[in-house]
Amino acid sequence: VFTLYGRGTVEIRVIEIFDRWGERVFFAKDIDAYTPELGWDGLFKHSQVNPGVYVYYLKVKWKDNTTEQVHGDITVVR
């Protein structure tokens, strides 16, 4: 499961995962950062995604009410 873990995180405002062609394979909004089952489980339309590199975008709200945008890539290996 891919999600954000970290001290002080209040909530994940947005989490999106995209494949290499730009298709969104996962979206969640307003989820708790300490609940991993709400993150991406590597599925798209109820099927396992192909191994490869995926891009993530997160918008996080911190305890002090500031928000931060975080992005990067993850590699799925099976």
C-alpha positions in Angstrom: 0.0 0.0 0.0 1.3 3.4 -0.9 0.4 6.3 1.4 2.0 9.0 3.4 3.4 8.4 6.8 4.8 11.1 8.9 4.9 12.9 12.2 2.5 15.8 12.6 0.4 15.0 9.5 -3.2 15.9 10.1 -4.6 14.6 6.8 -4.0 14.0 3.2 -6.1 16.4 1.3 -5.5 14.8 -2.1 -3.6 11.8 -3.3 -3.3 10.9 -7.0 -1.3 8.3 -8.8 -0.7 8.4 -12.6 0.7 5.9 -15.0 3.4 6.8 -17.5 0.7 7.9 -20.1 -0.8 10.3 -17.6 -3.9 8.3 -16.8 -5.0 8.6 -13.2 -5.0 5.2 -11.7 -5.9 6.2 -8.1 -7.5 9.2 -6.4 -8.5 9.8 -2.8 -9.5 12.9 -0.9 -9.4 14.0 2.7 -8.0 10.8 4.2 -6.1 10.1 7.4 -2.4 9.7 6.9 -2.3 7.0 9.6 -4.7 4.7 7.9 -2.7 2.7 5.3 -5.7 0.8 4.0 -7.0 4.1 2.5 -3.9 4.4 0.4 -3.2 2.9 -3.1 -3.1 -0.8 -3.1 -1.6 -1.2 -6.6 -4.9 -1.8 -8.3 -6.6 0.0 -11.2 -10.2 -0.9 -12.1 -10.0 -4.0 -9.7 -6.8 -5.4 -11.5 -3.2 -5.2 -10.6 -1.3 -2.5 -12.4 1.6 -3.5 -14.6 5.1 -3.2 -13.1 6.6 0.2 -13.9 7.1 3.7 -12.7 4.1 5.7 -11.5 3.9 9.4 -10.5 2.3 10.5 -7.3 0.9 13.9 -6.2 -0.1 14.6 -2.7 -1.5 17.7 -1.0 -1.0 17.5 2.7 -2.4 19.6 5.6 -0.1 19.8 8.6 -1.0 20.4 12.2 -0.3 24.1 11.9 -2.9 24.3 9.2 -0.3 24.9 6.4 -0.6 22.8 3.3 2.2 21.4 1.2 2.3 19.8 -2.2 4.5 16.7 -2.5 5.2 14.8 -5.7 7.5 12.1 -7.0 7.5 8.7 -8.5 7.2 5.1 -7.2 8.2 1.9 -8.9 5.8 -1.1 -8.8 7.7 -4.4 -8.9 5.9 -7.8 -8.9 
